[in-house]
Amino acid sequence: MVEIDPEVINVAKKYFAVKDDPRFRIFNEDARSFLSRTTEKYDVIILDAYATNYVPYHLLTDEFFKLLATRLNPDGIVISNLIGSLQGENSDLFRAVYKTIKNTFPTLSIFPTEHKISNIQNIMLVSSIKDRTLVLENLLYSARQNSVTYLIDDFEQDEHFYTEKIETNDVPILTDKFAPVDKLLNPITQQPYIIEELEYDTTRNDQKEDQYYGTIAGSLLVIAIIWIFYLIIIWKSAKSVTKKRSAIREL
């Protein structure tokens, strides 16, 4: 498990019985940084890093998903959890992420948690670098073989497995240089997402640096004006005193 917030790890250990174990390692760092430095390959990678009020956009880009693909075994899969809707005004971010993943992974299956596709909901995306198509009958067979009986009714009613086409013509492929998720409305709050700033966004860092130096320059200008104002007052006071002393000498 890779978790960027140490408090989340502390809470998991304190309240959810998460224990240190040789088979369950916890890394306190950013997920993309971890995947960039590790050479290990995995059978399953579960991506669940999106909150309701912000989105770590560097975990949504084409470059990130290409990195994920290099960390999978040949038969490995990536499971991503997103919040949004499959269609309608709240679907822009989901459809953009879908289009971005599809650019790297030939296999991409959709598992919504609600039957009505326009509802805001958790949507699971299952992707694979191996070109294969998930078939409902095969899923039902696997569920029965593994005694996952609570899934069978939902699958038989054609729920939680979406096979219709996702329209992506009006949404971009998200990249490190172009990830306008702040322009895509958060379906929960109906406001733009709060963007989590990390080193991958060099453009934003440059903008922040420009703003920083602009603020300093503005502050220095204000200080200079104040000093000039006070120097003028001091100069006038000194001049007035000199005139009075000259008048006294004349008397």
C-alpha positions in Angstrom: 0.0 0.0 0.0 1.2 3.5 -0.9 -0.3 6.3 1.1 0.8 9.9 0.9 -0.8 11.0 4.2 0.8 9.6 7.4 -2.3 10.3 9.4 -4.3 7.9 7.2 -1.8 5.2 8.0 -2.0 6.0 11.7 -5.8 5.9 11.7 -5.8 2.6 9.8 -3.5 1.0 12.4 -5.3 2.5 15.4 -8.9 2.0 14.4 -9.1 -0.6 11.6 -6.7 -3.3 12.8 -4.1 -2.8 10.1 -1.0 -4.5 11.4 2.6 -4.6 10.2 3.1 -7.8 8.3 5.8 -9.1 5.9 3.0 -9.8 3.3 1.5 -6.3 3.6 4.0 -3.4 3.3 3.1 0.2 3.7 5.0 3.0 2.0 4.3 6.6 3.1 4.9 8.5 -0.2 3.2 9.6 -3.4 2.0 6.7 -5.5 3.6 8.0 -8.7 6.9 8.6 -7.1 6.8 5.1 -5.7 6.0 3.5 -9.1 8.7 5.6 -10.7 11.5 4.2 -8.5 10.3 0.6 -8.0 11.2 -2.2 -10.4 8.7 -4.6 -9.1 5.8 -5.9 -11.2 2.3 -6.7 -9.9 -0.7 -8.9 -10.8 -3.2 -6.3 -9.5 -2.8 -2.6 -8.9 -5.8 -0.9 -7.2 -6.0 2.9 -7.6 -8.2 4.6 -5.1 -6.8 8.1 -4.6 -9.6 10.4 -5.6 -11.5 12.3 -3.0 -14.8 14.2 -3.3 -13.3 17.6 -3.1 -10.0 17.3 -4.9 -8.3 15.1 -7.5 -4.6 14.3 -7.7 -4.4 15.0 -11.4 -0.9 13.5 -11.8 -2.6 10.2 -11.2 -5.0 10.7 -14.1 -2.6 11.5 -17.0 -1.5 9.5 -20.0 2.1 9.4 -18.7 0.9 8.0 -15.4 -1.1 5.2 -17.0 1.8 4.3 -19.2 4.0 4.1 -16.1 1.3 1.8 -14.5 1.5 -0.5 -17.6 5.2 -1.0 -17.1 4.6 -2.2 -13.5 2.1 -4.9 -14.5 2.8 -8.6 -15.2 1.6 -9.7 -18.6 -1.8 -10.9 -17.2 -2.0 -8.1 -14.6 -4.9 -5.7 -14.2 -5.5 -2.2 -12.9 -8.6 -1.4 -10.9 -9.4 2.3 -10.7 -12.2 3.8 -8.5 -13.7 7.1 -9.8 -16.6 9.3 -8.7 -18.9 10.6 -11.5 -21.5 9.4 -13.9 -21.4 7.6 -17.2 -23.5 10.1 -19.1 -24.8 13.6 -18.6 -23.4 16.9 -17.2 -21.5 15.1 -14.4 -19.6 12.7 -16.7 -16.9 14.9 -18.2 -14.1 13.9 -15.8 -15.0 10.2 -15.9 -15.1 10.2 -19.7 -11.8 12.1 -20.0 -10.1 9.5 -17.7 -11.7 6.7 -19.6 -10.3 8.1 -22.9 -6.9 8.5 -21.3 -6.7 5.0 -19.9 -8.0 3.6 -23.2 -5.0 5.2 -24.9 -2.7 2.8 -23.1 -4.8 -0.2 -22.1 -6.6 -2.1 -24.9 -8.9 -3.8 -22.5 -11.1 -1.5 -20.4 -14.3 -2.6 -18.6 -16.7 -0.5 -16.6 -18.4 -1.5 -13.4 -20.8 1.1 -12.1 -22.2 0.8 -8.6 -25.7 2.0 -9.5 -28.0 1.0 -12.3 -29.0 4.5 -13.5 -26.1 5.7 -15.6 -26.7 9.4 -15.1 -26.5 9.1 -11.3 -23.3 10.3 -9.5 -21.7 7.2 -8.2 -18.5 5.2 -7.7 -17.4 3.7 -11.0 -14.8 0.9 -11.2 -12.6 0.7 -14.3 -10.8 -2.6 -14.8 -8.0 -2.3 -17.4 -5.4 -4.7 -18.8 -2.5 -4.5 -21.2 -3.6 -7.8 -22.6 -6.2 -7.5 -25.4 -9.1 -9.4 -24.1 -12.8 -8.8 -23.6 -14.7 -9.5 -20.5 -17.9 -11.5 -21.2 -20.9 -11.6 -18.8 -21.2 -15.3 -19.0 -17.5 -15.7 -18.0 -18.0 -13.4 -15.1 -21.0 -15.3 -13.9 -19.0 -18.6 -14.2 -16.1 -17.2 -12.2 -18.5 -15.9 -9.5 -20.0 -19.3 -9.1 -16.7 -21.1 -9.1 -15.4 -18.8 -6.4 -18.6 -18.8 -4.4 -19.1 -15.0 -4.8 -22.9 -15.6 -4.8 -23.9 -12.0 -3.9 -22.7 -10.8 -7.3 -24.6 -13.3 -9.4 -28.1 -11.7 -9.1 -26.7 -8.2 -10.0 -24.8 -9.5 -13.0 -27.7 -11.6 -14.2 -29.9 -8.5 -14.1 -27.3 -6.7 -16.2 -26.3 -4.4 -13.3 -22.8 -3.3 -12.3 -21.4 -4.3 -15.7 -21.7 -1.7 -18.4 -21.0 -2.6 -22.0 -22.4 0.4 -23.9 -20.1 2.8 -25.8 -18.7 5.7 -23.9 -18.7 8.9 -26.0 -15.3 10.6 -25.7 -15.2 13.0 -28.7 -15.8 16.1 -26.6 -13.3 15.3 -23.8 -9.4 15.4 -24.0 -6.8 12.9 -23.3 -5.3 14.1 -20.0 -1.5 14.6 -20.1 1.1 16.1 -17.7 1.1 19.2 -19.9 -2.6 19.3 -20.4 -4.7 18.1 -17.6 -7.6 20.6 -17.2 -9.4 18.8 -14.5 -9.8 22.1 -12.7 -12.1 23.0 -15.6 -14.2 19.8 -15.2 -16.9 20.2 -12.6 -16.7 18.1 -9.5 -20.0 16.1 -9.6 -20.4 16.2 -5.8 -19.9 19.9 -5.2 -20.7 21.3 -8.7 -17.5 23.4 -8.4 -14.1 23.1 -10.1 -11.8 20.6 -8.5 -9.2 21.7 -6.0 -6.0 20.6 -7.7 -3.3 18.9 -5.7 0.0 20.6 -6.6 3.0 18.3 -7.1 6.3 18.5 -9.0 4.8 17.0 -12.2 3.0 20.3 -13.0 5.9 22.4 -14.1 3.6 25.0 -15.7 1.8 25.6 -12.4 5.1 25.8 -10.5 6.3 28.5 -13.0 3.1 30.4 -12.5 3.4 30.2 -8.7 7.0 31.4 -9.0 6.0 34.4 -11.2 3.2 35.2 -8.7 5.8 35.0 -5.8 8.3 37.3 -7.4 5.4 39.6 -8.5 4.3 39.9 -4.9 7.9 40.7 -3.7 8.3 43.4 -6.4 4.9 44.9 -5.5 5.9 45.0 -1.8 9.2 46.6 -2.5 7.6 49.2 -4.6 5.1 50.1 -1.8 8.0 50.3 0.7 10.0 52.5 -1.6 7.0 54.9 -2.0 6.5 55.1 1.8 10.2 55.8 2.3 10.2 58.6 -0.4 7.1 60.1 1.3 8.8 60.2 4.7 12.0 61.6 3.2 10.0 64.4 1.7 8.4 65.1 5.0 11.8 65.1 6.8 13.3 67.3 4.1 10.5 69.8 4.4 10.8 69.8 8.2 14.5 70.4 8.0 14.1 73.2 5.5 11.5 74.8 7.8 13.8 74.6 10.8 16.7 76.2 8.8 14.5 79.1 7.8 13.5 79.7 11.4 17.1 79.7 12.6 18.1 82.2 9.8 15.3 84.5 10.9 16.4 84.3 14.5 20.0 85.2 13.5 18.7 88.3 11.6 16.9 89.5 14.7 
